[in-house]
Amino acid sequence: MAPVKVYGLNMSTCTKRVLTTLEEKAVTEYEVVPVDLGKGEHKSEEFKKKQPFGVIPYLDDGEVQVFESRAIARYIADKNSSQGTDLLGSTLKERALVNQWLEVEAQNYNPPISALIAEKVFKPMFGGGEPDEAKAAELKAKLSVVLDVYEAHLTSSEYLAGSAFSLADLSHLPYTAMLWVSGDSDLITSRPNVNKWWERISSRPSWKKISALQ
């Protein structure tokens, strides 16, 4: 069987989401196909035949091609349901809670954190100038409100969807780790329950392996 191909970059947050899912599901036969963003390869007509929006990553699994990292992660978890970590839940209730918190991550958590990291890390990294501190402060305040909800929820729950690690937790890993790069880790460490949750999920072997990739 041909290995799964992930078109992206090891340093990309969304690519890391996909790779961590592959590791959790004990998929050993996969290949990362580097996409040269500097040369605009992701905007080429050939690339856009697979990913029409011209962003990374996308997955090629033979007869199945999927783009959008969260959809790719769900596909991997579904396809490999009989092996590795159960990331989607085994009962109707568990699956509902996993899907609920996946939506929270995508709709409430990701917008402010991805914008904050873009402003404070990626903007200066890629020659866009110094961060707009007022904008960054506004985004941090928005993320803080979301994390207050997490702090209350995690008072009675070890993980977001219950007592077991799931795709809902995994999906938070790449961007949350970037808060230590942007200098905003206090958003996590100042909240005892959120911090314990973060320590649990970020210490998983899958994330340690993928987060170390360059």
N, C-alpha and C positions, 0 to 999 in steps of 0.2 A: 504493500500500500504506500502510495506517495505521501510524503510528509505534508502536513498543513503548512501553508505559506502565509505569513503575516507581512504585508507590505507596510513598512513604517520605520520608526527609529527607536532604538533602545532607550534614548533619553526622553522620548515623548511621553507625556503623562497618559495619554489615551492608549498608546501602544503598551505601556506598562500594565494598564488595566487588563488588556487582552492576554498578555504573557503571564501575568499572575494567575489568571483564570486557568490557563493551560496547565500551569504547574499544580494548582490545587486539584485539578481533575486528572492528574497523573498522565497527561499526554506527553510522551517523550519524543515523539516524532513530529517536530515542527521546525520551521526555518524562518528566520527574520530576513526579509529581503529589503535592504536599505533603500530609502527613497531620498534622493538628493534635493533637499528643499532649497539649498543655496542656488542651485541651477534651475530651480523652478520645475523640477521633474513632476511634482504633484499637480501642476497646472497644465501638463502636456495633454494633447488629445488622446494619446494612448492610455495614460493613467486615468483620464476622466471617462474612459469607456467602462472602467470598473468602479470608479468613485466619482460620480458626476459633479460633486461639489468641490473636488480638488483638494481634499484634506486627508490626512492619515489618521488611523490605519484602515486597511481593508483586508479581508481574509479570503484566501482562495483554498477551498477544500474540494478540489476536483470539480464535481458537478454543481457545487454550491459556492457562490460568492456572496459575501455579506460585508456591508460597510456600516459605520457607526459603532464605536467601541462597546457601548452597552448592549446593543443588539448582538454583536459578535460574542460577547461574554455569555449572554443567554443561550445562544446557539451552541457554544462549546459545552456549557453545563448540561443542556438538554441532550445533546448527542452522546455525551459520555456519562450519562446518569448512573450507569452501573459501576463506575469506578471513581476513585479519588474521594474528595470531600463532597458531601451532599450540600450543594450551594443553593438549591431552589426550594427545599422543604419537601417533606414526604407526605404531609396531609394537606387537605384543602385549606385549613386554617394557617398552617405554616407557610404555604405558598402565597396566600393572601397577604400575610405580614411581610414576607420578603418583597413582594411586588410593591406593597405600600411604601416601604422604606427605600426601594430603588427609585420610586417616583419622587420621594422627598429629596433624595440626593440629586436627582436630575433637575428638579424644578425649583427647589428652595436653597439647597446647599451649593450646588455647582455655579449658578450665576454669580454670586458675590465672590466666592473663593477663586474662581478661574479669572475673573476680572481683576481681582487684587493681585494675583500672581503675574498676570500679564502686565500690569502697570509697574510693579516693583521689581520683577525679575526679568521677564522676557523683553520688555521695552528697552531697558538699557543694554541688555545682552545682545540684542540685534540692531543696535545703532539707532534706536528711536528717541534717544535723549534721556534726560533725567526723569525720574518718576514725578508725577504730579501729586504732591503730598496731600493736598486737600481732597483730591479724588480718592486717593488711597485710604485716607481716614474715613471717608464716607462709606467706602466699600467694607472696610473693617467693621464699622458700626453695624452695617446690615448683616454681615456674617455673625457678629456677636449675638444679635437677636435670634438668629437661627440656632446657634449653639446653646443658647439658654433653654430652648425647647429640648434639645438633645440631653442637656444636663438633667432636666427634670425627668425625662423618659428613662434615662439610664440609671436612675435611682433604684428602679425595681426590675431592671433587665440587664443581663450581662452583655448581651449583644443587641443590635437594633431590632431584630425580628424575634428575639426570645433568648433561649439558653444556648443556642448553637451559632457558630460563625456561619455567615451566608454571603451570597453575592451582594447583598445590601451593604454589608460591612466592607467587603473587598472593594467595592466601587469607590469608596471614600479614600482609599490608600494613596493613590498618586498625587492628588492635589493637596491633601492634608500634609503630606511629607514636605511639600514645598514651603509650608509656613516657616519651617526652620531655615530655609534659604532666604526668605523675604524678611526675616526678623520679626515674625508675628506669631511665634510659637506660644506666646502667652495666652492666645485665644484658646488653646488646648490645655496647657498646664495650669491655668488659673481655675479650671473647672474640674473638681476632683473626680466626678463620675466619668466625664468625657476623657479625662487623662488616663484613667484606669482602662477604659475601653480602648483608647489609642494604643496603650502599651501592650494590651492583649493582641490586637489585630496586627500591629506593626512588628511584632516579634515572631510572626509565623515564618517558617522556613521559606515558603514560596515568595513572600515579599522581601525577605532578606536577600534572596538570590537575585530577584529581578531588580530591586532597587540599587544593587551594586553594579548593574550593567551600565556601560558608558556608550 
